[in-house]
C-alpha cells in the first residue's frame, strides 16, 4: 500500500474486487479503490480469497471488465 499511496491517484481502467469471506483484504478494498479514478468496485458475497467462480454473479462483471 505504501507504493500505491505514494503514486496515487491513477488514471487507468481498474477493477477492485472484494469478497465478504476474504478477511485479509475485505477491509482494504475501499481504500484501494479510492486510489484509482473511476474504478469499478465489485463485491462478492460467496467467493473466498480468489476470483469469483463461474456460478458467482460477480464472475460476469469481472469477465465484462476484461473483455471491454
N, C-alpha and C positions, 0 to 999 in steps of 0.2 A: 504494500500500500504506500510505502514511502516514495517509491519510484513513480507510482501513478499520481500521488498528490503533488509531487514536485513538478510534474509535466502537464498537469490538467489546466484548463479543460481541453478535451479532444474533440475535434470536429470531424469525426469519421462515423460511418454507419456502425452501430453497435447493438448488441443484444445482451442483456444481463438476465441470466436465468437463475432463479432461486427456487428452492423446494422446502416445503414445510418440514420434511424429515431430515434435512441436512443442517444439523445443529452447529457445525463448524462454520458455515458460510451464510446461512439464512439471515442473520442479523447484520451482515456487512453488505448485502446486495443493494440496498437503497443508497448507501453512501457511495458505492462504486458507480451506480447508475448516474448519480449526480455529477460525476466527472466527465461524462460524455454528453455533448449537445444532442438532444432529441433521441436518447437511447430508447430502445424498445425493451420494456420490462415484462418478463414472462415469469409467472409463478405456477408451480405445480403443487397440488396437494397430495400427490401419491408417489412421486419419484423419491429416490434417496440421493446419495452423493454421486450422481451420474446424470447424463442427459436423459430426457424422457423416452420411455419405450413407446412403441407404435400405438398402444391402446390408451395412452395418456393424451388428453386434449391438447396439452402443450406441445406435443410432437409435431402437429401440423403447423403450429405457429413458428416453431424453430425451423422446420423444413421450408416454409414460405420465406422466412428471412434469408436463408441461404440461397434459395433459388432466385429471389429477386435481387 
